[in-house]
Amino acid sequence: MKVKKEIPFEVTLEDDIYIIQNDIFDIFSFNRDLEKAKIEIEEQIQFLWSEYVLANEEELAPIGLVLKNLLLNYIKEI
């Protein structure tokens, strides 16, 4: 996968824990290690891609189709 358009993430630090969140895809991760938090958020995006973009459209609920199109606006498969 390759990012077509920058995905906005909010990164905060609370009590020595990094929190990364994205409201568009409704995902977040947290970890004391920023790099591990980034890896976790990437894994969540990959999961969403496999569950929604690679799914048969007939199997997706209307909100799933919205999420699929959002993903396709920000990411492309290479």
N, C-alpha and C positions, 0 to 999 in steps of 0.2 A: 504494500500500500504506500501511497505517496500523498502528502498533503497538497491540495490544490489551493486552498484558502486558509489563512492562519486560523487555528482553532483557539478561541479565547479561554484561558485558564486563569483562575484566581488562586494565587499561592499565598498562604498565610502561615505564620509560625506561632503556635500557642503551646506554652509549657514544654518547649524543646521538641515539639512534634510539628512536622510540616504537613499542611493540609492543602491538597490540590483539588480544585473542583471546577466543573463545567456545568453550567445550568442548561445549556442547549441540549446536551445529551443526558442530563441528570445523572452524572457520575462524579465520584470523588474517591480519593485515596488519602491515606495518612500513614506517616512513618517517621521515625526519628532521623532517618537517613533520606535526604532529598532525592538522591538518585534512585533509591528503592521505591519511593513514592511515585516518581516519574515512570518507572517500569510498570508499576501496578496500574497506573492510569492508561498506559499504552496497551496493556493486556485487556483492560476493559473495553477500549476502543476496538481492538481486534475481535473480542467476543461479540460486541454489537454488530460488527461487520459480518461475521459469520452467521449470526442469528437473523439478521434483517436484510442485508444486501444480497447475500447468497441464497436466501430462502426463496421459495416459489411464491410469487405475489399473491396467488389465490389462497395461500395458507396464512397470510398476514391479516390481522385486524386493521381497521382504518388507522389507528394510532401507530401501528407497526409500519404502515406505508409512509406515514409522515416521517417517522424516524429514518426509514430507508432513504427517503429523498433528502433529508437533512445530511445524512452521512455522505451521500453522493455529491452534495454541494461542497463538502469540505475535503473529501478524500477520493482518490482514484486508485484503481488497481493497476499495478505495473507488471 
